[in-house]
């Protein structure tokens, strides 16, 4: 016992006086450490993979680089109560997706990964049955030249009950954050960009998403087969691939989405086979379709939102949706508010012949921006010949509501000078809000 305590004290206070060339030196120190020991690793490059099989606090001083073998996972954690912080990790673009090759793979409870930068790995950080895990202020960059099918997720969470992901940045991976069979999580302040899905998610209940950014995705987000989720103050921006969506809910129950920004997406919100979904106090702007709604959904409530500059307010798939649209602002609603009660004097129709056709015939998307679509819409309004399933906002707002929206996210390389569609969409929301607040006609 006394010898172990002495070893633990030495490891806590000392570190290599100069950079080491082999990760085996770090491995030896881990193997000799007393539980709870703090092991400091000096700046330098350390070649090889590590297995952390004791509950230690591994700290990089001066950002040492762990350069993996390129054959698998660089750092594998099998002991509980481990903390890793302050390292750069490079996987040499090697490993096998089938073996979950990662920068850091955690297979134990109550592990914290903090302030680590991971590059050239198939998966960035993989939490595998790692209940109580925390991933904080890490940066994950995938292998840019690989296709989406050849690489893994930035942060992958599987079979993990109770986890926290905060302040991480993830890009050029397959999916930014992938969560499966993992309830009771908090996902806050992360940025996932330039990838396939910003968020890919299934079979995970009771999770909270706040202040995240999901941008520049090929296919947007996908949330499936889950219950009791909260999305608050997130930004879904520039998801412009084929059938891309800002927020997609498929077979999800009891979901609340409030004070989010959804700008410049092919589709702002997509709801299919879901029940008890509440969409409130969001800004949905500059999307081809603001809301895609399948009639298989039940008890959808849409209220207090600003819909600004979208080509179409609603694409309805099926008939007779169980949905309530009331008290939203629609930028192309020109009806007056003669009695000054803050709501226009007529209901606002959300469906048209063309949108009904498009919702039930995917090929009609080819004509969404054509003169034919505009002509069909104008002709239908002048002389109705088809009767689409009517969906209306029963009490549309005459002025855009004041929304507590997050500041528009911009990539670091463009901050202060960004003039892309996302910036103009946010400016459009703000401008129309200011111009129309208190409008009376």
Steps between C-alpha positions, in 0.01 A plus 500: 500500500776743595693432178185557290436830674858613432467407132171691477658810658795490263270469199287784626788744541735402224494482124754432230763771485494496123289367213481124473491310173285205601153472649635194685655740755156647573352150509754394763412796719128421472560136594698603807259772615296491816126549454422868463856601415566803282740420216643798316639450150741760365483651152636283220395223264423155640472217249267209566159417647397515866269298723390676815399220733537683831296794638748782440503865397715523186597861427690636201729793574574710192271288278697179447414305184393137525579356158323167460623193318237544229363150561219573746398723790763738634374522861274230648350558844388189689512632858232715667560851637768593247567857384697583184575861413732719298613260224523508123421159350573382146378163370713505182184444289507130581289234667180314426144637524380155602735512799387851601847647448494830687710779638366419847274203573337492844357173629461582869280727715565854626777595259577862409666606174594868503684740267629237259551548125452191285588467131543229237286239678195312373299574815597795714377416850299181548298453821411132522294405807665794673231628735574831667753600232589864436657638181590868535669755274643247258566548130452215253596520135443198280687379195386746237597297195295196604135468398229499767467123476869452570512687830316512831345758729669786678347408837328162506285411801365146537322329789599777739260618772566854618763690302604860437641647178588870533696752295638260240571576132468225242549514125585297190373175650208279396255605774587771748327351803352150482287385793336158531334330797633771732253687724532785753762701314577871480639623167583869529707757312645269234570581134468225236567617145614396153388138516214265416267530803568757767300276734401137444288364780277204587347303788610755760253662740509796738784698342543876487664692212581865568707767323646267237575571134435244225620654174601416144369145509439292193176369647440700818396342829307177553329422832310171511315265734539708815292674769509806724760708320565872533664719233563855621701789347668278241589609147434285195672675209586435132391137485467487125562144379234285334191500723690685773316605814573735785318294764362157404276306739398149398296291746576728794262586783475794739761725340532872569692731265516863608709808422702327228621656174446295184635687200594410143399135510331304224229423757478677832310246712394146404253305714391144420327238716548709813265613776490777757753718317498871591675750271495842664681835489746403227625685191471298179647696208613473137417132459339342197226356723450623856320190633459151355218321679384141458140428588625206707598750770269586789458797733745732327488857636667786311473840670689825555748442217633740234491352150700736279593481132419131447392389152216292641351496851388136511542180305230257610541128434165326537172656611329625815799565723449518876679834529433844642660806338408816689664827596796489260643778284521436122703754304291465183166539680363830370164491676420812707451538874212746494392459861856538633501185711841390367357228278398525139132497428507185288638154559819427310481197265808281510418255222456538125441271206866493407615424854243223526622350172861539608435342838358191337719484190869538571589566137309829519794636698674540166260781420500667842681813381355509150262744335260208465471468877434873539243492222321202650486671838363823350241315291384300799448815705308671219288202399516204739458169323657261749429482871816439699475400865463841657744593774493856630653715768183585688634820659803622303705780654504838327853569623795276572531419870804587707698179527794433729716355224868410532757717318549371147790255484776566248802282423818641655664563163213728394408680820451870448473471122250225429246583233359155429139390493493427873596856587243643260235264635562615854504864387173435321341367818624796702410758235146377445451469874596863551308627198175324578482514877190692591387521135144606444328491162 
